[in-house]
Amino acid sequence: MFDMLNFLKRLVSLDTNSTTKSNYREAAQLIKSEAERIGADVEIVEAEAPDGKPRPNVFVRVGRGGKKILIVTHFDVVPGNPPWKVTEPFKPKLVNGKLYGRGAADNKGAIAATLAAFADILSEGEPKNSLVMIAACDEEVGGEYGLRWIHENHPELLAGDLAWIVDASCEYIALGASGVIWARLVIKGKGGHPGIPKLADNPIYKLPRVITGLVEYARWLEKNEQSKLKAFRFYEGGIPGRLSVTIVRAGTKENVIPGTLELVIDRRVPPGLDVEKARKDLERKIAEICSGIEYEFSVIRTVRSYITDPENPLVKRFVELSKRVYGELMLSGEYGGNDGVYFSPRMPVVCLGCIRTENNIHEKDEFVYVSDLERLREMVKLVASEL
């Protein structure tokens, strides 16, 4: 007998935040021991990180025949950032059908629901299809020593017929995810003493022009760049291009005029569109906005977008099965990126999990509805037996 909520409480109690990498090994061992107890096959693949901290990635397998479905989740979380109102971040609490705690929704709840489904499946004998749950680490920091490392070093572990990302919403089915460009823009000037500002060239005074240009470009992207996948809420039509300034840094002391000002830009590329083209377009736009200003522009990181064909037979079957559990869900795409990028275009990728807009993921008082865990549990069983 697998107690889904008890297991989830134990897993949420472990502070596995991706900043400190704490309790990664303990979380992996908890998943492993519970998976072995229900009769699943388990393998922990340790990534080799230069900081020497453990980076375990857990593979839990049930079934040996039929189609191979990879169920993708992660056990790392963002920091708890107390104080919370309902409970402390790593002291899970069940209130009115909601389990509160950091990672309850993103994405430890999906691990618990999937293991509960595996326990049900194994109690009934050999399933029609084989399923592999991948509980990765480091997802919240780009998967560097999680799925990204596995993709680069052990791609054979990611072979299958369908990738199902359960680190996802239950309000729609996503068939793609946005690409990401993180970039740094340094506006140069000349530092000096505020007593004689005429001898300085304050880069902060150049900021309004640059910000105005970036805001105009962001508005242009929202109107003129769109994915074929429809947007879920928030936007009309397809998922648009987006751009945000997320960090502004300048100055070191009250009585020092800074010599440089730094902006960090987050550019989201709609599912299915070319991130490399978007990067070149961004560089050209920055050159236009900063004409006459001395600046440096550099790309910190890019993640490609992807899109899955909704007419793919496995995708169509998955959507049909989902109607039995969730009713009619729209087909959309993710506003952010996700781990589906490591599986596309080798196989179709679908995204459906237990996260809702109101679940406060990455915020205080994160929670998951127990009813959504049960829905995911039933969907895993359906996929095992009828996909």
Residue, then its C-alpha position, 0 to 999 in steps of 0.5 A: m500500500f502506497d500512502m501518497l500524501n504521507f510520502l509527499k509530506r516526507l518529500v516536501s519536508l526535505d529542503t532541496n532548494s537548487t541554490t544550496k543543493s541541500n538534501y538532494r541525496e536524501a530526496a533521491q534515496l527517499i524516492k528510490s526506497e519507496a519505489e523499490r518497496i512497491g516493486a519498481d525498478v530503480e536506478i540513480v544516475e549521478a551527474e559529475a558536478p565541479d562543486g563536488k555536491p551530489r547531483p542524483n537523478v532518479f529513474v523509476r521503471v515499471g513494465r517492459g513491453g509496448k510503448k515506452i513513455l518517459i514521465v518527466t519531473h524534478f525534486d529540486v525547488v526554489p528557496g522557501n523564502p519565509p515567513w509564510k502565512v499557512t505554514e513554514p515552507f518545509k513543514p507541509k500542512l494539509v488544509n481543506g484539500k490543499l497540501y501546503g509546502r515548498g515544492a508541493a505543486d512544483n514539482k514533488g506532487a507529480i512525483a508522489a502522484t506518479l509513484a502512487a499510480f505505479a503502485d496501483i499498476l504493479s498491484e494489477g500485474e504487468p502493464k501494456n506499456s512501459l513507463v519511466m519516471i525521471a525525477a531530476c535535480d537542478e531543473e530550477v537552474g536550467g537542468e545543468y546537472g539534471l536532464r541537460w547533463i543526462h542528455e549530453n552524457h547518457p542520451e540512451l537513457l532518454a530514448g522512448d516513444l513519448a515524453w510526458i512532462v508532468d512539471a506542467s499545468c492541469e488547466y491545459i495540455a501544452l504541446g510546446a514550450s517557449g525558448v529563452i534568451w538571457a542577455r546582459l547589456v552594459i551601458k558605459g559612461k564615466g564615473g566621478h565625484p558628485g561634487i563635480p558632475k560635469l567631469a563625469d558621464n553618468p550612465i544612469y541618465k542614459l537609462p530612460r532612452v534605453i528602457t523606452g526603446l526596450v518597452e517599445y520593442a516588447r510591445w512590438l513583439e507581443k503584436n507581431e511574433q506569435s506561435k501556432l499554439k494558442a495562448f492560455r489566458f492572458y493573451e489573444g491568439g497565439i503565444p506571443g514574443r515577450l521581453s522583460v528587463t529583470i535586473v538593473r544594477a548601477g552604483t556602489k556608494e552614495n557619493v560616487i557617480p557610477g561608470t557603468l550600468e548593467l541591465v539583464i534582459d529576459r527574452r521569451v521566444p514563442p514555441g516553434l520559433d527560431v531562438e537563434k534568429a531571435r538572438k540576432d534580431l535582439e542584437r540588432k535592436i539593441a544596436e539601434i536603441c543604443s546608437g550613439i551610446e557606448y555599450e557592451f552586449s552579451v548573451i548569458r544563455t539560450v534555450r531553444s523553443y520546441i513544438t509538437d505536432p498535434e496530429n501525431p497519433l500518440v498525441k491524439r490518443f493522449v488527448e483523447l484519454s485525458k478527456r476521461v479524467y480532465g474533460e475537454l482541455m485546450l491545446s496550448g503551449e508553455y509561456g516558459g521553457n521546460d524539460g521537453v526541449y531535451f526530448s524534442p524533436r526525437m519524439p512527441v512531447v506532451c505537458l500535463g501535470c498538477i499545477r494551477t495558476e493559483n498554486n503560488i509556485h515560486e511564491k509564499d504559501e505554495f500548495v497543490y490540490v489533492s484532487d489534482l494529484e488524484r487526477l494525475r494518478e488516474m491519467v498515468k494509469l490510463v496511459a499505462s494501459e490504453l495509450 
